[in-house]
Amino acid sequence: MINLLALIARNTKLTRTSAKHGGEYSGPCPLCRQGADRFKVWPALARWACLGAEHGRAGCGLGGDAIQYIRARDGVGYREACERLGVEPASVACPSHAPAMLSVAYPAPLLPPNPVWQAHGAVWAGECAARLWQPGGERALDYLRGRGLHDATLRTHAIGYHPHEGFEPPAEWGLPVVGDGQWRGVWLPRGIVIPWWIDGALWRLNVRRPLSLCQRLQGQPKYVGPAGFANGLYNAGALAPERPVVLVEGEIDALTVQQAMGDRVAAVATGSTCGSRRAAWLTRLAQAPVVLVAFDVDANGAGDRAAAWWLRALPTARRWRPLRGDVNAMAVAGLDVAAWVEEGVRGVSE
């Protein structure tokens, strides 16, 4: 069960204002940044709405359930929103008595974030990269080493650590500010920080959070990053014409392959099962002689279904299933990742 009130309260200040529909909470809209109380949340109905446009005032007029909120807030598709919430697609049903709301899906931007976001994010990422090697970063560093990643790999890709949760003013990230100043700001979670640098631009900052059992049971997302990021392709700078590609879901899987293979292949990650589905990345991937789609092997078949999209989109794509749950799990189990990749590339050329 998704706690809709807690989910949205991360991005705006909500106050109970009436008992309507089992309890109504109001606050500034976290999406259009308008008003002080036109954004409504009804936890009992599992619904939210921005009522500004409805009453002739400034406002986006959007609304929906938890999945639609994540789609509108983060600019992602339906399946990626489900993944961020930790739910199966079509498993979140809306109560039959819920009021009708507008469903929306914003396309992810095709350009990196605004220059202010990039500049501030680069400074923050640099500070986090330094903390990984300082006192206080030992547990995070031990975790990464336990996943089989070498120190040289971590330094080359500027992997970092943020030791505590915090919020920063939106203006520092070049994002709109709520008029009455009640929005808590840009969330910076505690965890391992993975910057997405592509051709000199910072597209995204993904933070792998150390979730407790209780947080996992609540369905909290494992990966979260500062708002305002763009839909990139992790490690896309390694792409080059005629260089084979290994396409994976997670950044740690990509680092595992790149570490094992060096510049013999380009290992890139989508960040989720539905990430990076944009023409810009398809165009660059299409230049490779082969794209080994090594998405996770999931019990529910999610990795295979996501891989099928790439097989349809790229004529050179080939499904190359990991021998464990994912590529990094292979490395941790002591399997030869390099030999596995070479077999996949060789199988295409023969």
Backbone hydrogen bonds, N-H to C=O, Kabsch-Sander energy under -0.5 kcal/mol:
donor,donor_aa,acceptor,acceptor_aa,energy
4,L,2,I,-1.4
7,L,3,N,-2.2
8,I,4,L,-2.4
9,A,5,L,-2.2
10,R,6,A,-0.6
10,R,7,L,-0.8
11,N,8,I,-2.0
12,T,8,I,-0.9
14,L,12,T,-0.6
15,T,26,S,-2.4
17,T,24,E,-2.9
18,S,24,E,-1.4
22,G,19,A,-1.4
23,G,20,K,-1.5
24,E,18,S,-3.0
25,Y,41,V,-2.5
26,S,15,T,-2.7
27,G,39,F,-1.5
29,C,34,Q,-1.9
33,R,29,C,-1.3
39,F,27,G,-2.0
40,K,38,R,-0.5
40,K,49,A,-3.4
41,V,25,Y,-2.4
42,W,47,R,-2.9
45,L,42,W,-1.1
46,A,42,W,-1.0
46,A,43,P,-0.5
47,R,42,W,-1.6
48,W,64,G,-1.9
49,A,40,K,-2.2
50,C,62,L,-3.1
51,L,38,R,-2.5
51,L,49,A,-0.6
55,H,51,L,-1.1
55,H,52,G,-1.1
56,G,53,A,-1.5
57,R,52,G,-2.5
63,G,102,L,-1.3
64,G,48,W,-2.1
69,Y,65,D,-1.8
70,I,66,A,-2.1
71,R,67,I,-2.2
72,A,68,Q,-2.2
73,R,69,Y,-3.0
74,D,70,I,-2.7
75,G,71,R,-1.5
76,V,71,R,-0.6
81,A,77,G,-2.2
82,C,78,Y,-2.2
83,E,79,R,-2.3
84,R,80,E,-2.4
85,L,81,A,-1.5
86,G,82,C,-0.8
86,G,83,E,-0.6
87,V,82,C,-2.5
91,S,88,E,-2.1
93,A,91,S,-0.9
98,A,95,P,-1.8
118,Q,114,N,-2.3
119,A,115,P,-2.6
120,H,116,V,-2.7
121,G,117,W,-2.9
122,A,118,Q,-2.3
123,V,119,A,-1.6
124,W,120,H,-2.4
125,A,121,G,-2.9
126,G,122,A,-2.1
127,E,123,V,-2.1
128,C,124,W,-2.2
129,A,125,A,-2.5
130,A,126,G,-1.8
131,R,127,E,-1.9
132,L,128,C,-1.4
133,W,130,A,-1.2
134,Q,131,R,-1.4
137,G,134,Q,-2.5
141,L,137,G,-2.4
142,D,138,E,-2.8
143,Y,139,R,-2.2
144,L,140,A,-2.2
145,R,141,L,-2.5
146,G,142,D,-2.4
147,R,143,Y,-1.1
148,G,145,R,-1.8
149,L,144,L,-1.9
154,L,150,H,-2.1
155,R,151,D,-2.4
156,T,152,A,-2.6
157,H,153,T,-1.9
158,A,155,R,-1.3
159,I,154,L,-2.4
160,G,193,V,-2.9
161,Y,128,C,-1.9
162,H,191,G,-3.1
166,G,188,L,-1.8
168,E,186,V,-1.8
172,E,169,P,-1.3
173,W,170,P,-1.7
174,G,171,A,-1.5
175,L,170,P,-2.3
179,G,33,R,-0.9
181,G,178,V,-1.4
186,V,168,E,-2.9
188,L,166,G,-3.3
191,G,162,H,-2.3
192,I,208,R,-2.0
193,V,160,G,-1.8
194,I,206,N,-3.1
196,W,204,R,-3.0
197,W,195,P,-0.9
198,I,196,W,-0.5
198,I,201,A,-3.0
201,A,198,I,-1.9
203,W,196,W,-2.7
203,W,201,A,-0.8
204,R,196,W,-0.7
206,N,194,I,-2.5
207,V,224,V,-1.8
208,R,192,I,-2.8
208,R,206,N,-0.6
209,R,207,V,-0.8
209,R,222,K,-3.1
211,L,209,R,-1.5
216,R,212,S,-2.3
217,L,213,L,-2.4
218,Q,214,C,-1.5
219,G,216,R,-1.3
220,Q,215,Q,-2.3
224,V,207,V,-2.1
229,F,226,P,-0.7
230,A,203,W,-2.7
231,N,109,P,-0.6
232,G,230,A,-1.5
234,Y,269,A,-2.2
236,A,233,L,-1.7
238,A,235,N,-2.1
239,L,236,A,-1.7
242,E,287,Q,-1.4
243,R,240,A,-2.1
245,V,290,V,-2.4
246,V,266,A,-2.4
247,L,245,V,-0.5
247,L,292,L,-2.8
248,V,246,V,-0.6
248,V,268,V,-2.6
254,A,250,G,-1.8
255,L,251,E,-2.7
256,T,252,I,-1.9
257,V,253,D,-2.1
258,Q,254,A,-2.7
259,Q,255,L,-2.4
260,A,256,T,-1.6
261,M,257,V,-2.4
262,G,258,Q,-2.3
264,R,261,M,-1.6
265,V,262,G,-0.8
266,A,244,P,-2.4
267,A,265,V,-0.5
268,V,246,V,-2.2
268,V,266,A,-0.6
269,A,234,Y,-1.4
270,T,248,V,-2.0
271,G,249,E,-2.6
275,G,272,S,-0.7
277,R,274,C,-0.6
278,R,276,S,-2.2
281,W,278,R,-0.6
282,L,278,R,-2.3
283,T,279,A,-2.7
284,R,280,A,-1.3
285,L,281,W,-2.6
286,A,282,L,-2.2
287,Q,284,R,-1.0
288,A,285,L,-1.8
291,V,316,T,-1.9
292,L,245,V,-3.1
292,L,290,V,-0.5
293,V,291,V,-0.8
293,V,318,R,-2.8
294,A,247,L,-2.4
294,A,292,L,-1.2
297,V,325,G,-3.1
298,D,296,D,-0.9
301,G,298,D,-1.4
305,R,301,G,-2.3
306,A,302,A,-2.4
307,A,303,G,-2.3
308,A,304,D,-1.8
309,W,305,R,-0.8
309,W,306,A,-0.7
310,W,306,A,-1.0
311,L,307,A,-2.0
312,R,308,A,-1.6
313,A,309,W,-1.8
314,L,310,W,-2.4
317,A,314,L,-1.4
318,R,291,V,-2.7
320,W,293,V,-2.0
330,M,326,D,-1.3
331,A,327,V,-1.7
332,V,328,N,-2.6
333,A,329,A,-1.8
334,G,331,A,-1.5
335,L,330,M,-2.4
337,V,335,L,-1.1
340,W,336,D,-1.8
341,V,337,V,-2.4
342,E,338,A,-2.7
343,E,339,A,-2.1
344,G,340,W,-1.6
345,V,341,V,-2.3
346,R,342,E,-2.7
347,G,343,E,-2.0
348,V,344,G,-0.7
348,V,345,V,-0.8
349,S,345,V,-1.4
350,E,346,R,-1.7
